């Protein structure tokens, strides 16, 4: 790989991406376009979930097909607490993260016994169990979901209720999460994960059992996706089982693969590209999938490594 | 819960199992032999159903529509293989997931454009209309019995093909070690194409058979695709026998669970709670089953021995 391409893809692209995202509220205020602000907020929330999935998928080679379950768990934590009149974010957010972490710990401990497509399917199974449990919560709307009457509160600030400050909150969380996970990926812990992806036998040979590292990574990713879910409940002021459907899990998975695996900011790029292409194309025709489907195929056929791989100067080795 | 209801639901469960087997057989072979994750297998089932509708409109006869739609399903499968899948065999699993997901989006939308979003159907053929009395006070539609019989027949045929013919031998060899088969001088690309076309035709066949009893609509293959993956994972990837047994198991567990879970929950819980919990547990059963099987046997019930 040439030095400039590497520099471009791993330094300039993420900086540019975050810089552009930081300017969105200014653009929205300038053009007086509230829709774009809300739309990009939604993208960023899903980008947080996508980054957490890329952390276990791109770096740890764990293909989770049940990642939407954590979005749902986080969202339901906020929704159910709000239903019992607890609006304080300093209570609901830690609860959301903790519950997601617990779910990841239990299901991860079982799932990580399997490999490859069996792992994909067992994570799907747990995701579906969470989904159907949510549909049975008739006290909280069952299938129809639960409408929140307002957003969470953070002491007496308008952090959540004001659209612009909420945008920066989500933006800040995404930035922090990306930096944190990049830090972890570069640490000894991250190197063990990458090593396990290449050869488990060699790791065992030098006295490291990758199982615990994988489980820890799985729990971290689950907690972050749960945080994204708590933000999503606030963003849409609505919680429903659809947040946990396998289609949603698949969508996040597609975002990550589309962006390019293992770089973390690739997942953000994927979420932005996926959701804005959907938005733009569906503006032209209701049959936008006729264009979007073949586009995905072309990205795979002509770019190795997703959109990041398409960026010019990519390595051909 | 009465014996009649139990009998009806058992037959319905077997029928779902047979449909699942027809879809899962192709999926497990394509996966086992080519190591190719084909998410678009579900839309091939849907395509079969739509082709049956189109062929029926053209000919006005179910019996002419059946072979016509079957050939068209095969042609569509081979066309997809030629245009897209062929270029993905030696790619990463996740690339295959993304590209075949694109195929799903495209085909689900394409049938909507061509045939409209409203559900369609094919009338049950005259010959198989009506119902037969299986035992006292218990009638069952002839078409559904015929579907069961046909499915079992196809399963038997497939068993003979895979275990008793030369192509079947190559397929089994490919499932345990494809590069070695290629090294022994077998044209593996052609084998792949045969397996793929055959799998697409089986899925299409399932769609054609389902067209008279289920509504034909865009996206009808998506949920069955997930069920078919559950089937092949429980059965062990690449194993036809595993796919057959676990398809029946999943069909029965799902159908019987949906009919009786609420009643069973009522015995243990107060009625209002049972009404909430019953349907949820019923929908979850197959996933609980899968998680349980994978916990004790991480490679499914009938793992294919690989090198």
Interface residues (C-beta under 8 A of the other chain):
Chain A: X57 X63 X110 X113 X114 X115 X116 X117 X118 X121 X122 X124 X125 X126 X128 X129 X132 X133 X135 X136 X137 X138 X142 X246 X247 X250 X253 X254 X257 X258 X261 X287 X288 X289 X290 X292 X293 X294 X295 X296 X297 X299 X300 X301 X304 X306
Chain B: X31 X37 X84 X87 X88 X91 X93 X94 X95 X97 X98 X99 X101 X102 X103 X104 X105 X106 X107 X108 X109 X110 X112 X113 X222 X226 X229 X230 X233 X237 X276 X277 X279 X280 X281 X283 X284 X287 X288 X290 X291 X294 X295 X298 X299 X300
